[in-house]
């Protein structure tokens, strides 16, 4: 009887779910769009999409991100049983020791692939892998710091393309800033959504420390800084198409903020998390207008 109910070493469904393939595809799409529309060519004048190093950077980024999702679920399994028990994989579709093995294997692989491109990329990958582990182990249980780390790493996933090729760095930085602020807001929204399970297990996230209403005010402040930062960089780039696109995108963003103002249920914050992804995709698509 016990053998029938034992946790499998892993299942394909569990492996896919724990690695968040939809999020990884957004990272791949963002990096490809950055390379094709913003960077365009390597320093040798070769079209960047013909450079094998681009795909090695993307592969290493995706591998390390997948490892980050795995270790996050590993440390959060008790919290997830409270917040979203139907989505728990560890202990159901995958053994804990397998998660640790895969996390280690993927991180070493990501750093190694980065080294094939450049020692600088390997160092960035190592720092990203370490920060993702530290976030899952401790930082996410602290107010704001964990949110900041994840948002920063999201921005870095775009910035690293311009950094490696040393081309269109200001344009790439604009989109890295866009990704940073949008994901910072999204991470705080996730903390609001998960506050009941986080509180039960001693986390000190923003909504637990400052309260539900005050956390919304913090989001509005971040949104204001976000708009100012994008305006400053956009004026510096001075491209008419970018003004038009971000002007149109601002209506969707203000709708997003209005829905945050109205939100007061768990389902509302789940919808906002999805809307933030749509905003991210809309921002990425604007690269085609540059």
C-alpha positions in Angstrom: 0.0 0.0 0.0 2.8 2.4 0.9 4.6 1.8 -2.4 1.4 2.8 -4.2 1.3 6.2 -2.4 5.0 6.9 -2.4 6.2 10.1 -4.0 7.6 9.5 -7.4 11.2 10.6 -8.0 9.8 13.1 -10.5 7.1 13.3 -13.2 7.3 15.2 -16.5 4.3 17.2 -15.5 5.9 18.0 -12.1 9.2 19.0 -13.7 7.4 21.3 -16.2 5.2 22.9 -13.5 8.1 23.6 -11.1 10.3 25.2 -13.7 7.5 27.7 -14.9 7.9 27.2 -18.7 5.6 30.2 -19.5 7.8 32.6 -17.5 10.9 31.1 -19.1 9.4 31.6 -22.6 8.9 35.3 -21.8 12.6 35.6 -20.8 13.6 34.0 -24.1 11.3 36.2 -26.1 12.5 39.4 -24.3 16.2 38.5 -24.9 15.6 37.7 -28.6 13.7 40.9 -29.1 16.4 42.9 -27.4 19.1 41.3 -29.5 17.2 41.7 -32.8 15.7 45.1 -32.5 17.9 47.0 -30.1 21.4 45.5 -30.4 21.0 44.3 -34.1 24.7 43.6 -34.8 27.8 42.3 -32.9 30.8 44.5 -32.4 32.2 42.8 -35.6 29.1 43.9 -37.6 27.7 40.4 -37.8 23.9 40.2 -37.3 23.4 39.3 -33.7 20.9 36.5 -34.4 23.7 34.7 -36.3 26.0 34.7 -33.2 26.1 31.5 -31.2 27.0 33.4 -28.1 23.6 35.0 -28.0 21.9 31.6 -27.8 24.4 30.5 -25.1 23.5 33.6 -23.0 19.8 32.9 -23.4 20.2 29.2 -22.6 22.3 30.0 -19.5 19.8 32.6 -18.3 16.9 30.2 -18.7 18.7 27.4 -17.0 19.5 29.6 -13.9 16.0 31.0 -13.8 14.5 27.5 -13.8 16.9 26.5 -11.0 15.7 29.6 -9.1 12.0 28.6 -9.5 12.9 25.1 -8.2 14.7 26.2 -5.1 12.0 28.7 -4.4 9.4 26.0 -4.3 11.7 23.8 -2.2 11.9 26.4 0.6 8.3 27.5 0.2 6.6 24.1 0.3 4.9 24.7 3.7 3.8 28.2 2.8 2.4 26.9 -0.5 0.3 24.3 1.3 -1.5 27.2 2.9 -1.6 29.6 -0.1 -2.0 27.3 -3.1 -2.2 23.6 -2.0 -3.4 22.4 -5.4 -0.2 23.7 -7.0 2.3 22.1 -4.7 4.7 19.8 -6.6 7.4 18.9 -4.0 6.4 15.9 -2.1 3.7 15.0 -4.6 5.2 15.0 -8.1 8.9 15.3 -7.2 11.1 14.2 -4.3 12.9 16.9 -2.3 16.3 15.5 -2.9 15.7 15.5 -6.7 14.8 19.2 -6.6 18.1 20.0 -4.8 20.1 17.8 -7.3 18.4 19.5 -10.3 18.9 23.0 -8.8 22.7 22.3 -8.3 23.1 20.7 -11.7 21.3 23.5 -13.5 23.2 26.3 -11.7 26.6 24.7 -12.5 25.5 24.2 -16.1 24.3 27.8 -16.4 27.5 29.2 -15.0 29.6 26.9 -17.2 27.7 27.8 -20.4 28.1 31.5 -19.4 31.9 30.9 -19.2 31.9 29.6 -22.8 30.7 33.0 -23.8 32.8 35.1 -21.5 34.2 35.0 -17.9 32.2 38.2 -17.3 28.9 36.4 -18.2 29.9 33.5 -16.0 30.4 35.9 -13.0 27.0 37.5 -13.7 25.4 34.1 -13.9 27.1 33.0 -10.6 25.9 36.2 -8.8 22.3 35.6 -10.2 22.3 32.0 -9.1 23.6 32.9 -5.6 21.0 35.7 -5.2 18.2 33.4 -6.3 19.2 30.8 -3.7 19.6 33.5 -1.0 16.2 35.0 -2.0 14.5 31.7 -1.5 16.4 30.8 1.6 16.0 34.1 3.5 15.5 37.3 1.6 11.9 36.7 0.5 10.9 36.6 4.1 12.1 40.1 4.7 10.2 43.3 3.8 11.0 44.7 0.3 14.6 43.2 0.0 13.4 40.0 -1.7 11.1 41.9 -4.0 14.0 44.2 -5.0 16.4 41.3 -5.7 13.9 39.4 -8.0 13.0 42.6 -9.9 16.7 43.5 -10.3 17.5 40.1 -11.7 14.6 40.4 -14.2 16.1 43.7 -15.4 19.5 42.1 -15.6 18.2 39.4 -17.9 17.6 42.1 -20.5 20.5 44.4 -19.7 23.0 41.5 -20.1 22.4 41.4 -23.8 23.4 45.1 -24.3 26.3 44.7 -21.8 27.9 41.7 -23.6 27.6 43.3 -27.1 28.3 46.8 -25.9 25.7 48.2 -28.4 22.6 50.3 -27.9 23.2 50.2 -24.2 20.9 53.1 -23.4 18.0 51.6 -25.3 18.6 48.3 -23.6 18.8 50.0 -20.2 15.4 51.6 -20.9 13.7 48.2 -21.2 15.7 46.8 -18.3 14.3 49.7 -16.1 10.8 48.9 -17.5 11.2 45.2 -16.6 12.7 46.1 -13.2 9.8 48.4 -12.0 7.0 46.3 -13.4 8.3 43.1 -11.8 9.0 45.0 -8.5 5.2 45.9 -8.5 4.3 42.3 -9.4 6.4 40.8 -6.7 4.8 43.0 -4.1 1.3 42.1 -5.4 2.3 38.4 -5.0 3.2 39.1 -1.4 -0.2 40.6 -0.8 -1.9 37.6 -2.4 0.2 35.2 -0.3 0.1 37.1 3.0 -2.0 34.6 4.9 0.4 31.7 4.4 3.5 34.0 4.8 2.1 35.3 8.1 1.5 31.7 9.4 5.2 30.8 8.7 6.8 33.9 10.2 7.6 35.9 7.0 8.0 39.6 7.3 6.9 40.8 3.9 5.6 44.3 3.2 1.9 43.6 3.6 2.6 41.8 6.9 4.9 44.5 8.3 3.1 47.6 7.0 -0.4 46.4 6.4 -2.5 45.8 3.3 -3.5 49.5 2.7 0.0 50.9 3.3 1.5 48.4 0.9 -0.7 49.7 -1.8 0.6 53.2 -1.1 4.1 51.8 -1.5 3.1 50.3 -4.9 1.7 53.7 -6.0 5.0 55.4 -5.0 7.0 52.8 -7.0 4.7 53.4 -10.0 5.3 57.1 -9.8 9.1 56.6 -9.8 8.7 54.1 -12.6 6.9 56.6 -14.8 9.5 59.4 -14.1 12.4 57.0 -14.8 10.9 55.9 -18.1 10.1 59.5 -19.1 13.7 60.7 -18.4 15.3 57.9 -20.4 12.7 58.2 -23.3 13.3 61.9 -23.6 17.1 61.2 -23.7 16.7 58.7 -26.5 14.3 61.1 -28.2 12.5 58.7 -30.6 9.0 59.7 -31.7 7.8 56.1 -32.1 8.9 55.3 -28.5 6.9 58.4 -27.3 3.8 57.2 -29.1 4.1 53.6 -27.9 4.8 54.4 -24.3 2.0 57.0 -24.4 -0.4 54.3 -25.5 1.0 51.8 -23.0 0.5 54.3 -20.2 -3.3 53.9 -20.6 -3.0 50.2 -19.9 -0.6 50.9 -17.0 -3.0 53.4 -15.4 -5.8 50.8 -15.8 -3.5 48.4 -14.1 -2.9 50.8 -11.2 -6.6 51.6 -10.9 -7.3 47.8 -10.5 -4.7 47.7 -7.8 -6.5 50.5 -6.0 -9.8 48.5 -6.2 -8.4 45.1 -5.4 -9.2 43.6 -2.0 -9.5 39.8 -2.7 -7.1 37.0 -3.5 -8.7 36.5 -6.9 -8.2 40.2 -7.7 -4.4 39.9 -7.1 -4.1 36.7 -9.2 -5.7 38.7 -12.1 -3.3 41.6 -11.5 -0.3 39.2 -11.7 -1.6 38.1 -15.1 -2.1 41.7 -16.2 1.4 42.6 -15.2 2.7 39.8 -17.6 0.6 41.3 -20.4 2.1 44.7 -19.7 5.5 43.2 -19.9 4.8 41.5 -23.2 3.4 44.8 -24.5 6.6 46.6 -23.5 8.7 43.9 -25.2 6.7 44.2 -28.4 7.5 47.9 -28.5 11.1 47.0 -29.3 10.0 46.4 -32.8 9.2 50.1 -33.2 12.7 51.3 -32.3 
